Amino acid sequence: MTTPPSPPPADGGAPGPPPRRRALILGSWLWVTVPLAYGLYELVHKARQLFTG
């Protein structure tokens, strides 16, 4: 299944991804960034406990 290319924007810039693709891209970024942010939060929290007692 292929999606038709999106029309060029009115301002003459590069065309963006189709709307269905935007949702997939957003979901993919959330799939990666939410656990990464939680992991970084836990890392900082544990490091603070390690060095401050």
mmCIF file as Biopython writes it, N, C-alpha, C and O atoms, coordinates in Angstrom:
data_model
#
loop_
_atom_site.group_PDB
_atom_site.id
_atom_site.type_symbol
_atom_site.label_atom_id
_atom_site.label_alt_id
_atom_site.label_comp_id
_atom_site.label_asym_id
_atom_site.label_entity_id
_atom_site.label_seq_id
_atom_site.pdbx_PDB_ins_code
_atom_site.Cartn_x
_atom_site.Cartn_y
_atom_site.Cartn_z
_atom_site.occupancy
_atom_site.B_iso_or_equiv
_atom_site.auth_seq_id
_atom_site.auth_asym_id
_atom_site.pdbx_PDB_model_num
ATOM 1   N N  . MET A ? 1  ? 0.842  -1.179 0.000  1.0 0.0 1  A 1 
ATOM 2   C CA . MET A ? 1  ? 0.000  0.000  0.000  1.0 0.0 1  A 1 
ATOM 3   C C  . MET A ? 1  ? 0.878  1.230  0.000  1.0 0.0 1  A 1 
ATOM 4   O O  . MET A ? 1  ? 1.722  1.406  0.879  1.0 0.0 1  A 1 
ATOM 5   N N  . THR A ? 2  ? 0.681  2.061  -0.969 1.0 0.0 2  A 1 
ATOM 6   C CA . THR A ? 2  ? 1.456  3.295  -1.037 1.0 0.0 2  A 1 
ATOM 7   C C  . THR A ? 2  ? 0.528  4.470  -0.865 1.0 0.0 2  A 1 
ATOM 8   O O  . THR A ? 2  ? -0.651 4.423  -1.216 1.0 0.0 2  A 1 
ATOM 9   N N  . THR A ? 3  ? 1.084  5.506  -0.324 1.0 0.0 3  A 1 
ATOM 10  C CA . THR A ? 3  ? 0.300  6.724  -0.149 1.0 0.0 3  A 1 
ATOM 11  C C  . THR A ? 3  ? 0.695  7.703  -1.240 1.0 0.0 3  A 1 
ATOM 12  O O  . THR A ? 3  ? 1.864  7.770  -1.621 1.0 0.0 3  A 1 
ATOM 13  N N  . PRO A ? 4  ? -0.253 8.452  -1.740 1.0 0.0 4  A 1 
ATOM 14  C CA . PRO A ? 4  ? 0.078  9.417  -2.786 1.0 0.0 4  A 1 
ATOM 15  C C  . PRO A ? 4  ? 0.936  10.529 -2.206 1.0 0.0 4  A 1 
ATOM 16  O O  . PRO A ? 4  ? 0.800  10.879 -1.034 1.0 0.0 4  A 1 
ATOM 17  N N  . PRO A ? 5  ? 1.819  11.084 -3.026 1.0 0.0 5  A 1 
ATOM 18  C CA . PRO A ? 5  ? 2.667  12.166 -2.514 1.0 0.0 5  A 1 
ATOM 19  C C  . PRO A ? 5  ? 1.819  13.385 -2.181 1.0 0.0 5  A 1 
ATOM 20  O O  . PRO A ? 5  ? 0.812  13.670 -2.829 1.0 0.0 5  A 1 
ATOM 21  N N  . SER A ? 6  ? 2.258  14.084 -1.159 1.0 0.0 6  A 1 
ATOM 22  C CA . SER A ? 6  ? 1.509  15.277 -0.756 1.0 0.0 6  A 1 
ATOM 23  C C  . SER A ? 6  ? 1.835  16.417 -1.712 1.0 0.0 6  A 1 
ATOM 24  O O  . SER A ? 6  ? 2.936  16.474 -2.261 1.0 0.0 6  A 1 
ATOM 25  N N  . PRO A ? 7  ? 0.893  17.316 -1.911 1.0 0.0 7  A 1 
ATOM 26  C CA . PRO A ? 7  ? 1.144  18.443 -2.811 1.0 0.0 7  A 1 
ATOM 27  C C  . PRO A ? 7  ? 2.175  19.379 -2.210 1.0 0.0 7  A 1 
ATOM 28  O O  . PRO A ? 7  ? 2.320  19.449 -0.990 1.0 0.0 7  A 1 
ATOM 29  N N  . PRO A ? 8  ? 2.893  20.102 -3.064 1.0 0.0 8  A 1 
ATOM 30  C CA . PRO A ? 8  ? 3.901  21.027 -2.533 1.0 0.0 8  A 1 
ATOM 31  C C  . PRO A ? 8  ? 3.223  22.144 -1.745 1.0 0.0 8  A 1 
ATOM 32  O O  . PRO A ? 8  ? 2.115  22.556 -2.085 1.0 0.0 8  A 1 
ATOM 33  N N  . PRO A ? 9  ? 3.874  22.633 -0.703 1.0 0.0 9  A 1 
ATOM 34  C CA . PRO A ? 9  ? 3.280  23.698 0.094  1.0 0.0 9  A 1 
ATOM 35  C C  . PRO A ? 9  ? 3.189  24.995 -0.697 1.0 0.0 9  A 1 
ATOM 36  O O  . PRO A ? 9  ? 3.919  25.214 -1.664 1.0 0.0 9  A 1 
ATOM 37  N N  . ALA A ? 10 ? 2.276  25.841 -0.259 1.0 0.0 10 A 1 
ATOM 38  C CA . ALA A ? 10 ? 2.032  27.093 -0.973 1.0 0.0 10 A 1 
ATOM 39  C C  . ALA A ? 10 ? 3.224  28.037 -0.912 1.0 0.0 10 A 1 
ATOM 40  O O  . ALA A ? 10 ? 3.398  28.874 -1.798 1.0 0.0 10 A 1 
ATOM 41  N N  . ASP A ? 11 ? 4.057  27.909 0.140  1.0 0.0 11 A 1 
ATOM 42  C CA . ASP A ? 11 ? 5.184  28.828 0.276  1.0 0.0 11 A 1 
ATOM 43  C C  . ASP A ? 11 ? 6.392  28.411 -0.566 1.0 0.0 11 A 1 
ATOM 44  O O  . ASP A ? 11 ? 7.417  29.092 -0.536 1.0 0.0 11 A 1 
ATOM 45  N N  . GLY A ? 12 ? 6.295  27.310 -1.314 1.0 0.0 12 A 1 
ATOM 46  C CA . GLY A ? 12 ? 7.381  26.899 -2.188 1.0 0.0 12 A 1 
ATOM 47  C C  . GLY A ? 12 ? 8.438  26.062 -1.511 1.0 0.0 12 A 1 
ATOM 48  O O  . GLY A ? 12 ? 9.432  25.713 -2.149 1.0 0.0 12 A 1 
ATOM 49  N N  . GLY A ? 13 ? 8.269  25.724 -0.249 1.0 0.0 13 A 1 
ATOM 50  C CA . GLY A ? 13 ? 9.242  24.902 0.469  1.0 0.0 13 A 1 
ATOM 51  C C  . GLY A ? 13 ? 9.126  23.441 0.091  1.0 0.0 13 A 1 
ATOM 52  O O  . GLY A ? 13 ? 8.325  23.072 -0.768 1.0 0.0 13 A 1 
ATOM 53  N N  . ALA A ? 14 ? 9.913  22.626 0.726  1.0 0.0 14 A 1 
ATOM 54  C CA . ALA A ? 14 ? 9.893  21.194 0.464  1.0 0.0 14 A 1 
ATOM 55  C C  . ALA A ? 14 ? 8.596  20.596 0.995  1.0 0.0 14 A 1 
ATOM 56  O O  . ALA A ? 14 ? 8.117  20.999 2.055  1.0 0.0 14 A 1 
ATOM 57  N N  . PRO A ? 15 ? 8.019  19.631 0.265  1.0 0.0 15 A 1 
ATOM 58  C CA . PRO A ? 15 ? 6.772  19.028 0.755  1.0 0.0 15 A 1 
ATOM 59  C C  . PRO A ? 15 ? 7.031  18.187 1.988  1.0 0.0 15 A 1 
ATOM 60  O O  . PRO A ? 15 ? 8.070  17.535 2.096  1.0 0.0 15 A 1 
ATOM 61  N N  . GLY A ? 16 ? 6.096  18.201 2.911  1.0 0.0 16 A 1 
ATOM 62  C CA . GLY A ? 16 ? 6.213  17.418 4.123  1.0 0.0 16 A 1 
ATOM 63  C C  . GLY A ? 16 ? 5.632  16.040 3.933  1.0 0.0 16 A 1 
ATOM 64  O O  . GLY A ? 16 ? 5.059  15.747 2.885  1.0 0.0 16 A 1 
ATOM 65  N N  . PRO A ? 17 ? 5.773  15.180 4.941  1.0 0.0 17 A 1 
ATOM 66  C CA . PRO A ? 17 ? 5.208  13.840 4.830  1.0 0.0 17 A 1 
ATOM 67  C C  . PRO A ? 17 ? 3.691  13.893 4.866  1.0 0.0 17 A 1 
ATOM 68  O O  . PRO A ? 17 ? 3.113  14.832 5.413  1.0 0.0 17 A 1 
ATOM 69  N N  . PRO A ? 18 ? 3.042  12.887 4.287  1.0 0.0 18 A 1 
ATOM 70  C CA . PRO A ? 18 ? 1.581  12.853 4.324  1.0 0.0 18 A 1 
ATOM 71  C C  . PRO A ? 18 ? 1.082  12.748 5.760  1.0 0.0 18 A 1 
ATOM 72  O O  . PRO A ? 18 ? 1.836  12.331 6.639  1.0 0.0 18 A 1 
ATOM 73  N N  . PRO A ? 19 ? -0.172 13.116 6.018  1.0 0.0 19 A 1 
ATOM 74  C CA . PRO A ? 19 ? -0.680 13.132 7.399  1.0 0.0 19 A 1 
ATOM 75  C C  . PRO A ? 19 ? -0.577 11.793 8.110  1.0 0.0 19 A 1 
ATOM 76  O O  . PRO A ? 19 ? -0.269 11.758 9.302  1.0 0.0 19 A 1 
ATOM 77  N N  . ARG A ? 20 ? -0.829 10.672 7.402  1.0 0.0 20 A 1 
ATOM 78  C CA . ARG A ? 20 ? -0.726 9.366  8.067  1.0 0.0 20 A 1 
ATOM 79  C C  . ARG A ? 20 ? 0.707  9.098  8.495  1.0 0.0 20 A 1 
ATOM 80  O O  . ARG A ? 20 ? 0.944  8.475  9.530  1.0 0.0 20 A 1 
ATOM 81  N N  . ARG A ? 21 ? 1.642  9.558  7.720  1.0 0.0 21 A 1 
ATOM 82  C CA . ARG A ? 21 ? 3.049  9.360  8.048  1.0 0.0 21 A 1 
ATOM 83  C C  . ARG A ? 21 ? 3.451  10.220 9.235  1.0 0.0 21 A 1 
ATOM 84  O O  . ARG A ? 21 ? 4.270  9.807  10.056 1.0 0.0 21 A 1 
ATOM 85  N N  . ARG A ? 22 ? 2.882  11.408 9.327  1.0 0.0 22 A 1 
ATOM 86  C CA . ARG A ? 22 ? 3.201  12.270 10.468 1.0 0.0 22 A 1 
ATOM 87  C C  . ARG A ? 22 ? 2.819  11.598 11.771 1.0 0.0 22 A 1 
ATOM 88  O O  . ARG A ? 22 ? 3.565  11.657 12.748 1.0 0.0 22 A 1 
ATOM 89  N N  . ALA A ? 23 ? 1.657  10.959 11.788 1.0 0.0 23 A 1 
ATOM 90  C CA . ALA A ? 23 ? 1.230  10.261 13.000 1.0 0.0 23 A 1 
ATOM 91  C C  . ALA A ? 23 ? 2.173  9.107  13.320 1.0 0.0 23 A 1 
ATOM 92  O O  . ALA A ? 23 ? 2.496  8.875  14.485 1.0 0.0 23 A 1 
ATOM 93  N N  . LEU A ? 24 ? 2.614  8.389  12.303 1.0 0.0 24 A 1 
ATOM 94  C CA . LEU A ? 24 ? 3.558  7.294  12.515 1.0 0.0 24 A 1 
ATOM 95  C C  . LEU A ? 24 ? 4.892  7.820  13.028 1.0 0.0 24 A 1 
ATOM 96  O O  . LEU A ? 24 ? 5.487  7.238  13.935 1.0 0.0 24 A 1 
ATOM 97  N N  . ILE A ? 25 ? 5.358  8.911  12.451 1.0 0.0 25 A 1 
ATOM 98  C CA . ILE A ? 25 ? 6.627  9.502  12.889 1.0 0.0 25 A 1 
ATOM 99  C C  . ILE A ? 25 ? 6.504  9.993  14.327 1.0 0.0 25 A 1 
ATOM 100 O O  . ILE A ? 25 ? 7.400  9.770  15.140 1.0 0.0 25 A 1 
ATOM 101 N N  . LEU A ? 26 ? 5.398  10.658 14.641 1.0 0.0 26 A 1 
ATOM 102 C CA . LEU A ? 26 ? 5.189  11.140 16.004 1.0 0.0 26 A 1 
ATOM 103 C C  . LEU A ? 26 ? 5.129  9.970  16.987 1.0 0.0 26 A 1 
ATOM 104 O O  . LEU A ? 26 ? 5.734  10.029 18.058 1.0 0.0 26 A 1 
ATOM 105 N N  . GLY A ? 27 ? 4.406  8.912  16.632 1.0 0.0 27 A 1 
ATOM 106 C CA . GLY A ? 27 ? 4.327  7.737  17.501 1.0 0.0 27 A 1 
ATOM 107 C C  . GLY A ? 27 ? 5.677  7.084  17.689 1.0 0.0 27 A 1 
ATOM 108 O O  . GLY A ? 27 ? 6.000  6.627  18.785 1.0 0.0 27 A 1 
ATOM 109 N N  . SER A ? 28 ? 6.471  7.035  16.631 1.0 0.0 28 A 1 
ATOM 110 C CA . SER A ? 28 ? 7.804  6.444  16.733 1.0 0.0 28 A 1 
ATOM 111 C C  . SER A ? 28 ? 8.703  7.263  17.647 1.0 0.0 28 A 1 
ATOM 112 O O  . SER A ? 28 ? 9.446  6.711  18.458 1.0 0.0 28 A 1 
ATOM 113 N N  . TRP A ? 29 ? 8.634  8.574  17.512 1.0 0.0 29 A 1 
ATOM 114 C CA . TRP A ? 29 ? 9.447  9.425  18.389 1.0 0.0 29 A 1 
ATOM 115 C C  . TRP A ? 29 ? 9.007  9.278  19.841 1.0 0.0 29 A 1 
ATOM 116 O O  . TRP A ? 29 ? 9.847  9.226  20.740 1.0 0.0 29 A 1 
ATOM 117 N N  . LEU A ? 30 ? 7.706  9.212  20.078 1.0 0.0 30 A 1 
ATOM 118 C CA . LEU A ? 30 ? 7.227  9.020  21.446 1.0 0.0 30 A 1 
ATOM 119 C C  . LEU A ? 30 ? 7.642  7.664  21.980 1.0 0.0 30 A 1 
ATOM 120 O O  . LEU A ? 30 ? 7.978  7.538  23.158 1.0 0.0 30 A 1 
ATOM 121 N N  . TRP A ? 31 ? 7.624  6.645  21.128 1.0 0.0 31 A 1 
ATOM 122 C CA . TRP A ? 31 ? 8.004  5.284  21.520 1.0 0.0 31 A 1 
ATOM 123 C C  . TRP A ? 31 ? 9.454  5.257  22.027 1.0 0.0 31 A 1 
ATOM 124 O O  . TRP A ? 31 ? 9.794  4.463  22.905 1.0 0.0 31 A 1 
ATOM 125 N N  . VAL A ? 32 ? 10.285 6.108  21.481 1.0 0.0 32 A 1 
ATOM 126 C CA . VAL A ? 32 ? 11.696 6.143  21.852 1.0 0.0 32 A 1 
ATOM 127 C C  . VAL A ? 32 ? 11.951 7.153  22.973 1.0 0.0 32 A 1 
ATOM 128 O O  . VAL A ? 32 ? 12.672 6.851  23.924 1.0 0.0 32 A 1 
ATOM 129 N N  . THR A ? 33 ? 11.375 8.330  22.869 1.0 0.0 33 A 1 
ATOM 130 C CA . THR A ? 33 ? 11.752 9.398  23.792 1.0 0.0 33 A 1 
ATOM 131 C C  . THR A ? 33 ? 11.155 9.247  25.185 1.0 0.0 33 A 1 
ATOM 132 O O  . THR A ? 33 ? 11.781 9.662  26.161 1.0 0.0 33 A 1 
ATOM 133 N N  . VAL A ? 34 ? 9.979  8.673  25.305 1.0 0.0 34 A 1 
ATOM 134 C CA . VAL A ? 34 ? 9.377  8.539  26.640 1.0 0.0 34 A 1 
ATOM 135 C C  . VAL A ? 34 ? 10.194 7.587  27.511 1.0 0.0 34 A 1 
ATOM 136 O O  . VAL A ? 34 ? 10.530 7.959  28.635 1.0 0.0 34 A 1 
ATOM 137 N N  . PRO A ? 35 ? 10.535 6.368  27.049 1.0 0.0 35 A 1 
ATOM 138 C CA . PRO A ? 35 ? 11.397 5.521  27.891 1.0 0.0 35 A 1 
ATOM 139 C C  . PRO A ? 35 ? 12.796 6.113  28.095 1.0 0.0 35 A 1 
ATOM 140 O O  . PRO A ? 35 ? 13.394 5.942  29.157 1.0 0.0 35 A 1 
ATOM 141 N N  . LEU A ? 36 ? 13.310 6.801  27.087 1.0 0.0 36 A 1 
ATOM 142 C CA . LEU A ? 36 ? 14.620 7.432  27.243 1.0 0.0 36 A 1 
ATOM 143 C C  . LEU A ? 36 ? 14.572 8.509  28.324 1.0 0.0 36 A 1 
ATOM 144 O O  . LEU A ? 36 ? 15.472 8.581  29.161 1.0 0.0 36 A 1 
ATOM 145 N N  . ALA A ? 37 ? 13.557 9.328  28.317 1.0 0.0 37 A 1 
ATOM 146 C CA . ALA A ? 37 ? 13.424 10.379 29.328 1.0 0.0 37 A 1 
ATOM 147 C C  . ALA A ? 37 ? 13.259 9.771  30.711 1.0 0.0 37 A 1 
ATOM 148 O O  . ALA A ? 37 ? 13.839 10.270 31.676 1.0 0.0 37 A 1 
ATOM 149 N N  . TYR A ? 38 ? 12.481 8.703  30.824 1.0 0.0 38 A 1 
ATOM 150 C CA . TYR A ? 38 ? 12.319 8.042  32.115 1.0 0.0 38 A 1 
ATOM 151 C C  . TYR A ? 38 ? 13.645 7.442  32.580 1.0 0.0 38 A 1 
ATOM 152 O O  . TYR A ? 38 ? 13.986 7.530  33.759 1.0 0.0 38 A 1 
ATOM 153 N N  . GLY A ? 39 ? 14.383 6.840  31.670 1.0 0.0 39 A 1 
ATOM 154 C CA . GLY A ? 39 ? 15.681 6.271  32.020 1.0 0.0 39 A 1 
ATOM 155 C C  . GLY A ? 39 ? 16.665 7.331  32.474 1.0 0.0 39 A 1 
ATOM 156 O O  . GLY A ? 39 ? 17.408 7.119  33.432 1.0 0.0 39 A 1 
ATOM 157 N N  . LEU A ? 40 ? 16.678 8.459  31.803 1.0 0.0 40 A 1 
ATOM 158 C CA . LEU A ? 40 ? 17.561 9.552  32.219 1.0 0.0 40 A 1 
ATOM 159 C C  . LEU A ? 40 ? 17.146 10.107 33.575 1.0 0.0 40 A 1 
ATOM 160 O O  . LEU A ? 40 ? 17.996 10.441 34.400 1.0 0.0 40 A 1 
ATOM 161 N N  . TYR A ? 41 ? 15.850 10.205 33.803 1.0 0.0 41 A 1 
ATOM 162 C CA . TYR A ? 41 ? 15.365 10.667 35.101 1.0 0.0 41 A 1 
ATOM 163 C C  . TYR A ? 41 ? 15.820 9.725  36.208 1.0 0.0 41 A 1 
ATOM 164 O O  . TYR A ? 41 ? 16.315 10.168 37.245 1.0 0.0 41 A 1 
ATOM 165 N N  . GLU A ? 42 ? 15.651 8.424  35.984 1.0 0.0 42 A 1 
ATOM 166 C CA . GLU A ? 42 ? 16.077 7.445  36.989 1.0 0.0 42 A 1 
ATOM 167 C C  . GLU A ? 42 ? 17.591 7.477  37.190 1.0 0.0 42 A 1 
ATOM 168 O O  . GLU A ? 42 ? 18.068 7.327  38.315 1.0 0.0 42 A 1 
ATOM 169 N N  . LEU A ? 43 ? 18.346 7.671  36.117 1.0 0.0 43 A 1 
ATOM 170 C CA . LEU A ? 43 ? 19.800 7.751  36.210 1.0 0.0 43 A 1 
ATOM 171 C C  . LEU A ? 43 ? 20.222 8.920  37.091 1.0 0.0 43 A 1 
ATOM 172 O O  . LEU A ? 43 ? 21.073 8.763  37.968 1.0 0.0 43 A 1 
ATOM 173 N N  . VAL A ? 44 ? 19.646 10.062 36.868 1.0 0.0 44 A 1 
ATOM 174 C CA . VAL A ? 44 ? 19.996 11.245 37.653 1.0 0.0 44 A 1 
ATOM 175 C C  . VAL A ? 44 ? 19.575 11.040 39.104 1.0 0.0 44 A 1 
ATOM 176 O O  . VAL A ? 44 ? 20.303 11.406 40.026 1.0 0.0 44 A 1 
ATOM 177 N N  . HIS A ? 45 ? 18.409 10.460 39.299 1.0 0.0 45 A 1 
ATOM 178 C CA . HIS A ? 45 ? 17.916 10.221 40.653 1.0 0.0 45 A 1 
ATOM 179 C C  . HIS A ? 45 ? 18.837 9.261  41.402 1.0 0.0 45 A 1 
ATOM 180 O O  . HIS A ? 45 ? 19.185 9.522  42.554 1.0 0.0 45 A 1 
ATOM 181 N N  . LYS A ? 46 ? 19.233 8.169  40.779 1.0 0.0 46 A 1 
ATOM 182 C CA . LYS A ? 46 ? 20.128 7.185  41.418 1.0 0.0 46 A 1 
ATOM 183 C C  . LYS A ? 46 ? 21.527 7.763  41.630 1.0 0.0 46 A 1 
ATOM 184 O O  . LYS A ? 46 ? 22.155 7.499  42.656 1.0 0.0 46 A 1 
ATOM 185 N N  . ALA A ? 47 ? 22.017 8.545  40.675 1.0 0.0 47 A 1 
ATOM 186 C CA . ALA A ? 47 ? 23.338 9.151  40.824 1.0 0.0 47 A 1 
ATOM 187 C C  . ALA A ? 47 ? 23.343 10.139 41.983 1.0 0.0 47 A 1 
ATOM 188 O O  . ALA A ? 47 ? 24.317 10.231 42.731 1.0 0.0 47 A 1 
ATOM 189 N N  . ARG A ? 48 ? 22.250 10.874 42.123 1.0 0.0 48 A 1 
ATOM 190 C CA . ARG A ? 48 ? 22.155 11.813 43.238 1.0 0.0 48 A 1 
ATOM 191 C C  . ARG A ? 48 ? 22.182 11.061 44.567 1.0 0.0 48 A 1 
ATOM 192 O O  . ARG A ? 48 ? 22.846 11.487 45.512 1.0 0.0 48 A 1 
ATOM 193 N N  . GLN A ? 49 ? 21.458 9.943  44.637 1.0 0.0 49 A 1 
ATOM 194 C CA . GLN A ? 49 ? 21.470 9.131  45.857 1.0 0.0 49 A 1 
ATOM 195 C C  . GLN A ? 49 ? 22.847 8.553  46.118 1.0 0.0 49 A 1 
ATOM 196 O O  . GLN A ? 49 ? 23.267 8.471  47.272 1.0 0.0 49 A 1 
ATOM 197 N N  . LEU A ? 50 ? 23.550 8.158  45.092 1.0 0.0 50 A 1 
ATOM 198 C CA . LEU A ? 50 ? 24.865 7.551  45.235 1.0 0.0 50 A 1 
ATOM 199 C C  . LEU A ? 50 ? 25.874 8.535  45.794 1.0 0.0 50 A 1 
ATOM 200 O O  . LEU A ? 50 ? 26.683 8.177  46.650 1.0 0.0 50 A 1 
ATOM 201 N N  . PHE A ? 51 ? 25.833 9.779  45.318 1.0 0.0 51 A 1 
ATOM 202 C CA . PHE A ? 51 ? 26.847 10.744 45.712 1.0 0.0 51 A 1 
ATOM 203 C C  . PHE A ? 51 ? 26.457 11.579 46.931 1.0 0.0 51 A 1 
ATOM 204 O O  . PHE A ? 51 ? 27.325 12.193 47.551 1.0 0.0 51 A 1 
ATOM 205 N N  . THR A ? 52 ? 25.201 11.616 47.280 1.0 0.0 52 A 1 
ATOM 206 C CA . THR A ? 52 ? 24.819 12.417 48.443 1.0 0.0 52 A 1 
ATOM 207 C C  . THR A ? 52 ? 24.398 11.557 49.630 1.0 0.0 52 A 1 
ATOM 208 O O  . THR A ? 52 ? 24.174 12.077 50.723 1.0 0.0 52 A 1 
ATOM 209 N N  . GLY A ? 53 ? 24.293 10.290 49.430 1.0 0.0 53 A 1 
ATOM 210 C CA . GLY A ? 53 ? 24.015 9.392  50.545 1.0 0.0 53 A 1 
ATOM 211 C C  . GLY A ? 53 ? 22.625 9.078  50.800 1.0 0.0 53 A 1 
ATOM 212 O O  . GLY A ? 53 ? 22.322 8.326  51.726 1.0 0.0 53 A 1 
#
